[in-house]
Amino acid sequence: MKIKTCIAAALASFMLSTSLTLAGPAVVAGPGVNPECFAPWSADTKYYQWPAREGPYKVAIVNGFVGNGWRIQMIKTAKAFAEDPSMKDKIADFKVVSTGTDAATQLGAIEDFINQGFDAIVTIAVSSEGFDRVIRLADKQDVVLVPFDNVLDTDAVMQVNEDQLAMGRTWAEFVLKQLADAGKTSGKVLEVRGLAGNSVDRDRSIGINAVLDESGGDWERVSVVGNWDDGTAQKVVADAIAVHGTFDAILAQGGTTGVVQAMLDANHPMVPVAGESENGFRKLVAAHSDKGLKGISIGQSPGLVAIAMKAAVSALEGNVMPQLISVPLPVATYDQLEDGVNYWTDLPDNFFTVNEFPPCGVNITGPSIMAQTEADAK
């Protein structure tokens, strides 16, 4: 009996010590808070709840790559939202760093912020894998880690994103319809890829090519890497036109202003173009749609960072949150563009036009974003 009692006591002691080392969110039943803003990705999405803690909070943004307009605007948007009246009193300390394209450097920066006692870390992951160690460390310290945009291939953290696969499919479906309306069911298409190694680039490309495959048409495909950057995309599209001649359509993940400029410089016929939500792209579509530039613009908004920040703070407040939060795709086609509404002639070409999320009470204005800098905030 004494032996059994000792074993039971030892087991209870082990269970207690183990429970003390297991922190992080609890998996709970839904629905979550504010489902109009924090919409679950699907009916199968699980829900998390962290222990509520008193604010204001220490929040860090750990960006990776910073070499294009989208990333620069994202950093400016994060800074602007941190100063927004709805958020300012909830943040005691706000830091922003960009670590480049090396995953180890980004992981080290995240670990550093965890060890400094930050409450939440919002990040665009350099890689969709390899974050297990920092996830465990964040859970151990009850730090809310929120990847967005380029998310991780795991359900172990709360994440915020638009459906990249659906974006790629929507682009391709639009282009094929425009071609079919012109009597074309086969031809040559140019795909302008994004930043290699990112889940966003991967999933968009899968969506594009799945629709091309499913169409049954004979599509000759040329692929170039534009890094979601206007200058890079303009150069690689110019090179592709010089080598391959005329394309029947172009599907560009980003850098779309540069894509169209390359077409104009080469006197390439205006053809259907699918692209991002750059202000310059929408200006060009509005100006040339009657000449054949039938464009679709879908915004992977830099404003996603604001939704990720809002989700992180909501989790710190103890609210029930979906593990994967879905932000609807903001779509504008050539026949829906209106100056002053969904593009602006008086704003720069590299300004991304979608930064308003009414269900979340988030509306970061162009002037407030442009007033910020892309420098690290230390």
PyMOL commands that set and color helices and strands:
alter all, ss='L'
color gray80, all
select helices_A, chain A and resi 2-21+69-82+85-88+103-115+132-140+164-181+199-215+230-244+256-265+279-291+304-316+334-336+358-360+366-370
alter helices_A, ss='H'
color red, helices_A
select strands_A, chain A and resi 26-28+39-40+47-49+57-63+91-98+120-123+144-147+159-161+187-193+219-225+249-252+273-275+295-298+321-322+324-326+331-333+356-357+362-363
alter strands_A, ss='S'
color yellow, strands_A
deselect
rebuild
show_as cartoon
